[in-house]
Amino acid sequence: LWHAGVDAVGGEASVRAALAAGDIDAPDRIVAVGKAATAMARAAALKWPNVPCLIVTKYHHAEGAPAGAEVIEAAHPVPDAASVEGGQAGIKAVEACGSACHLLMLVSGGASSLVEVPEELLTLDDLRRETEDLLASGIAIGDMNTHRTARSQVKGGKLLARFKGQRVTTLAISDVEGDSLATIGSGIGDAPPSAPFHFDPRIIAS
């Protein structure tokens, strides 16, 4: 029963079930971030095999990535240089979207450390030290993510603030109490206030 429950909310199964509803149009680009990013992207690629796809996931979690996908593995729970590479790749992917683009964001837990671009004047060493201190303090995840968002160029809707396309669909697997998209991955798949595009956020498992 335990394994059945875990499998039911797994990355591939959750995305496959969400897409089976048939109300999500084909995307022009896919960005998958988090510990379940590879599995989530695999389900999307089965339906849309030729769509450009970026996957940023934890080290040793990239097995089974769709053919042709750009894959970056980074550190969790404390960000490293590869996390910044993942964040910069995310910015590049979002900014590459044209005016008619439909972007599919696939988000799962762990994205907070895996995808990062620190605010100006903040070094990666600063960010690592602050993250380690926050983790050691026992602070609530919501408060931790509020701090992370303030120090980041991609969290809290800042990544999608760079999107100039027509539509974003975010499918998220929640690992936080309350299932708030603003908290999952520190809001990496959330839209900024008054987003100038159509935004369709969905929590597909928790």
C-alpha positions as CSV (number, residue, x, y, z in Angstrom):
1,L,0.0,0.0,0.0
2,W,2.9,2.4,0.8
3,H,4.6,1.8,-2.5
4,A,1.2,2.2,-4.3
5,G,0.7,5.5,-2.6
6,V,4.1,6.8,-3.5
7,D,3.8,5.6,-7.1
8,A,0.5,7.4,-7.5
9,V,2.1,10.8,-6.7
10,G,5.3,10.1,-8.6
11,G,6.5,12.5,-11.2
12,E,5.8,10.5,-14.3
13,A,2.4,9.2,-13.1
14,S,1.2,12.6,-11.9
15,V,2.0,14.4,-15.1
16,R,0.7,11.6,-17.2
17,A,-2.6,11.8,-15.3
18,A,-2.8,15.5,-15.6
19,L,-2.2,15.4,-19.4
20,A,-4.7,12.6,-19.8
21,A,-7.5,15.1,-19.1
22,G,-6.8,16.5,-22.5
23,D,-7.3,20.2,-21.6
24,I,-3.6,21.2,-21.9
25,D,-2.5,22.3,-25.4
26,A,0.8,21.4,-26.8
27,P,3.6,23.6,-25.4
28,D,6.4,25.2,-27.4
29,R,8.9,24.7,-24.6
30,I,9.2,22.7,-21.4
31,V,11.1,23.6,-18.3
32,A,11.2,21.0,-15.5
33,V,12.8,21.7,-12.1
34,G,13.1,19.8,-8.9
35,K,14.0,16.3,-7.6
36,A,11.2,14.8,-9.7
37,A,11.9,16.9,-12.8
38,T,13.3,14.0,-14.9
39,A,10.2,11.8,-14.3
40,M,7.8,14.7,-14.9
41,A,9.6,15.7,-18.1
42,R,9.6,12.1,-19.3
43,A,5.8,12.0,-19.1
44,A,5.5,15.3,-21.0
45,A,8.0,14.1,-23.7
46,L,5.9,10.9,-24.3
47,K,3.1,13.2,-25.4
48,W,5.1,15.9,-27.1
49,P,8.5,14.3,-28.1
50,N,9.8,17.1,-30.2
51,V,9.3,20.0,-27.8
52,P,12.6,21.6,-26.5
53,C,13.0,20.6,-22.9
54,L,15.2,21.8,-20.0
55,I,15.6,19.6,-16.9
56,V,17.3,20.8,-13.7
57,T,17.4,18.1,-11.1
58,K,19.4,16.7,-8.2
59,Y,22.7,14.8,-8.7
60,H,22.0,11.2,-9.8
61,H,18.4,11.9,-10.6
62,A,18.7,12.3,-14.4
63,E,18.5,8.7,-15.4
64,G,15.8,8.2,-18.0
65,A,15.8,11.8,-19.2
66,P,14.0,12.2,-22.6
67,A,16.3,12.1,-25.6
68,G,17.4,15.5,-26.7
69,A,16.6,17.2,-23.4
70,E,19.1,19.6,-21.9
71,V,19.9,18.2,-18.4
72,I,21.7,20.0,-15.5
73,E,22.3,18.2,-12.2
74,A,22.9,20.4,-9.1
75,A,23.1,20.2,-5.3
76,H,20.4,19.8,-2.7
77,P,19.6,21.1,-0.1
78,V,22.4,23.7,-0.3
79,P,23.0,25.3,-3.8
80,D,26.3,25.0,-5.7
81,A,27.8,26.4,-8.9
82,A,25.6,24.0,-10.9
83,S,22.5,25.5,-9.3
84,V,23.5,28.8,-10.7
85,E,24.1,27.2,-14.1
86,G,20.6,25.7,-13.8
87,G,19.1,29.1,-12.9
88,Q,20.9,30.8,-15.8
89,A,19.7,28.1,-18.2
90,G,16.1,28.6,-16.9
91,I,16.4,32.3,-17.6
92,K,17.7,31.6,-21.1
93,A,14.9,29.2,-21.8
94,V,12.2,31.6,-20.6
95,E,13.6,34.5,-22.5
96,A,13.9,32.5,-25.7
97,C,10.1,32.1,-25.8
98,G,8.4,34.1,-28.5
99,S,5.3,36.3,-28.3
100,A,2.9,33.4,-29.1
101,C,4.7,30.8,-26.9
102,H,3.1,28.4,-24.6
103,L,5.5,27.4,-21.8
104,L,5.0,24.3,-19.7
105,M,6.6,24.5,-16.3
106,L,7.0,21.2,-14.3
107,V,7.9,21.9,-10.7
108,S,8.6,19.6,-7.8
109,G,10.3,19.8,-4.4
110,G,14.0,20.6,-4.2
111,A,13.8,23.3,-6.8
112,S,14.8,26.0,-4.3
113,S,18.4,24.9,-4.1
114,L,18.7,23.3,-7.6
115,V,17.8,26.5,-9.6
116,E,19.3,29.7,-8.4
117,V,20.7,33.1,-9.6
118,P,21.6,35.2,-6.6
119,E,20.7,38.9,-6.5
120,E,23.5,41.3,-7.5
121,L,26.2,41.8,-4.9
122,L,25.4,38.4,-3.3
123,T,27.9,35.7,-3.9
124,L,27.3,32.0,-4.1
125,D,29.3,31.5,-0.9
126,D,27.1,34.0,0.8
127,L,24.0,32.1,-0.4
128,R,25.4,28.8,0.7
129,R,26.3,30.0,4.2
130,E,22.9,31.6,4.6
131,T,21.1,28.4,3.5
132,E,23.1,26.3,5.8
133,D,22.3,28.7,8.7
134,L,18.6,28.6,7.8
135,L,18.5,24.8,7.6
136,A,20.2,24.5,11.0
137,S,17.8,27.0,12.6
138,G,14.7,24.9,12.1
139,I,12.9,27.8,10.6
140,A,9.5,27.0,9.0
141,I,9.7,26.3,5.2
142,G,7.5,29.3,4.4
143,D,9.7,31.7,6.2
144,M,12.8,30.1,4.7
145,N,11.4,30.5,1.2
146,T,10.5,34.1,1.9
147,H,14.2,34.7,2.7
148,R,15.3,32.8,-0.3
149,T,13.0,34.7,-2.6
150,A,14.4,38.0,-1.5
151,R,17.9,36.9,-2.3
152,S,17.1,35.4,-5.7
153,Q,16.6,36.6,-9.3
154,V,14.5,33.6,-10.2
155,K,12.3,32.8,-7.2
156,G,8.9,34.2,-6.2
157,G,7.6,34.8,-9.8
158,K,10.8,36.5,-10.9
159,L,11.7,33.8,-13.5
160,L,8.3,34.0,-15.2
161,A,8.5,37.8,-15.0
162,R,10.9,37.4,-17.9
163,F,8.4,35.5,-20.0
164,K,7.1,37.5,-23.0
165,G,4.9,34.8,-24.5
166,Q,1.2,34.1,-24.5
167,R,0.6,31.4,-21.9
168,V,2.2,29.5,-19.0
169,T,0.9,26.2,-17.6
170,T,2.6,25.1,-14.4
171,L,2.1,21.6,-13.1
172,A,3.5,21.2,-9.6
173,I,4.0,18.4,-7.2
174,S,3.7,19.8,-3.7
175,D,6.0,18.9,-0.8
176,V,4.8,21.7,1.5
177,E,1.9,22.1,3.8
178,G,-1.0,24.1,2.2
179,D,0.2,23.3,-1.4
180,S,0.9,26.9,-2.2
181,L,2.6,27.4,-5.5
182,A,4.4,30.4,-4.0
183,T,6.1,28.1,-1.6
184,I,6.8,25.0,-3.8
185,G,10.4,25.5,-5.0
186,S,10.2,29.1,-3.5
187,G,7.8,30.1,-6.2
188,I,10.0,29.1,-9.2
189,G,6.9,28.2,-11.2
190,D,4.7,31.0,-9.9
191,A,3.7,34.0,-12.0
192,P,4.4,37.6,-10.9
193,P,1.5,39.8,-9.8
194,S,-0.5,41.1,-12.8
195,A,1.2,38.8,-15.2
196,P,0.6,39.9,-18.8
197,F,0.1,36.4,-20.0
198,H,-2.5,33.7,-19.3
199,F,-1.4,31.6,-16.3
200,D,-2.8,28.2,-15.5
201,P,-1.3,26.8,-12.3
202,R,-2.2,23.2,-11.2
203,I,-1.2,21.2,-8.1
204,I,-1.2,17.7,-9.6
205,A,0.0,15.8,-6.5
206,S,0.8,16.5,-2.8
